[in-house]
Amino acid sequence: MRPSRTDAVVDELIQAFSRVDAEALTDLLTWSAAAVTGVGYAGFVQVDPLRELARSVALHAPRGDPLRVRAWLAESGVLKELAAYARPVVLPRDHAVGEPGFLAVPVPLATREHAFLWAAGRDFDDTDAHLLGRFATAAGRALEAASGMEAAVRLLRGVQTFRTPAGA
């Protein structure tokens, strides 16, 4: 049986919606957050506030991690702190004790878990928090749009599977 025009249109929609790669988008948003804040480090942290758990889901760092931010994230307790807060967290830079300077802002997400977008590598002020907060809002919308596209592809594949062929 020859494919119908409807099949071709649904195939085209699936192809268009499938071009959004959520993982690549997350990587691009992480790299962009570092650029927007003028630092070498940025990342996303997924938070479960009920269990007070947080885990890093994306991290952009300069080659060699000169400020040892990866180790600092694991050892400092900052992830535990993010799990307990729903507001921006600012930690000053202190070379003597290995504090890189850190800013984390909540990512507004309506359909996903609680998340933070962070930047590290210098001292941050209220202007930085405002700027990163605005960026986090845009990032949240982009991530939810990508998630919506993935859901749309699944639904369209269902339409394709269960559609009664023409003339049947």
Secondary structure, 3 states (H helix, E strand, C coil): CCCCHHHHHHHHHHHHHHCCCHHHHHHHHHHHHHHHHCCCEEEEEEEECCCCEEEEEEEECCCCCCCCHHHHHHHCCHHHHHHHCCCCEEEEEEHHHCEEEEEEEEECCCCCCEEEEEEECCCCCHHHHHHHHHHHHHHHHHHHHHHHHHHHHHHHHHHHHHCCCCCC
